[in-house]
């Protein structure tokens, strides 16, 4: 019985990975090295909470990347995930304090970006502005601000 459960779990894992869709994220415009803090959300509420905060929210986060990136012209990441609607919010934490630093007006002092290169008015863009579909393969070209 235990063997059957393990076998079925393994088969399910293989099927999910074989049928997973692929998202390619291309990031350009970097001016400083630092920790790339990137969140991929499939939930509007979780995305909006993350964008309004100073650090990426783990609540409702579908997938994420926390990785040191050297200063270079562009970066590319490929992620397998199920078909669906997603939004990306990211920043480069140059001073490695695990949050996006802002000036006294609330304007970010560290580089940031969103899927669709969406921009909000006096705040980050909404999930509606940043959302995109992944079906088969999808590409998001994000220029850091």
C-alpha positions, 0 to 999 in steps of 0.5 A, spaced: 500 500 500 505 504 501 509 503 495 502 504 491 502 511 494 509 513 493 509 510 486 502 514 484 505 521 487 512 520 483 507 519 477 503 525 478 510 529 479 512 527 473 506 529 469 506 535 472 513 537 470 512 534 463 506 538 462 508 545 465 508 551 461 514 555 461 515 562 463 521 566 461 523 572 465 528 577 461 531 583 466 534 589 463 537 596 465 540 594 471 545 599 474 547 596 481 549 589 483 544 586 489 539 581 491 534 580 486 527 579 490 522 577 485 515 574 486 510 571 481 503 571 484 497 568 481 492 572 486 491 579 486 490 580 493 497 577 495 500 581 489 497 588 491 499 587 499 506 585 496 507 591 492 504 596 497 509 593 502 517 594 503 518 587 502 516 581 498 510 578 501 510 570 502 503 570 503 500 568 496 506 568 493 506 562 487 513 562 486 519 567 487 527 568 486 532 570 491 538 570 488 544 575 488 545 578 481 552 581 478 551 587 475 550 586 467 546 588 461 541 583 462 539 577 466 534 571 464 530 566 468 526 560 466 521 557 470 516 552 469 509 553 472 502 551 470 497 555 465 494 561 468 494 568 470 500 571 474 503 578 475 511 579 477 513 584 482 521 585 483 526 589 486 534 589 486 536 590 493 543 593 492 544 594 500 542 587 502 537 589 507 532 585 505 527 591 503 526 596 498 529 602 500 525 609 499 526 616 500 522 621 504 517 621 499 516 614 498 519 613 491 524 607 491 531 608 491 533 601 489 531 599 482 524 595 481 520 592 475 513 589 474 510 584 469 508 588 462 513 594 465 506 596 468 506 603 472 502 605 477 500 612 479 503 614 485 504 607 487 505 600 484 501 598 479 495 593 480 494 586 479 490 588 473 495 592 470 501 587 471 497 581 469 499 576 464 497 569 461 502 563 461 499 558 456 505 554 453 510 558 453 510 566 455 516 571 455 516 577 460 521 583 458 522 587 464 526 593 464 528 596 471 526 603 473 
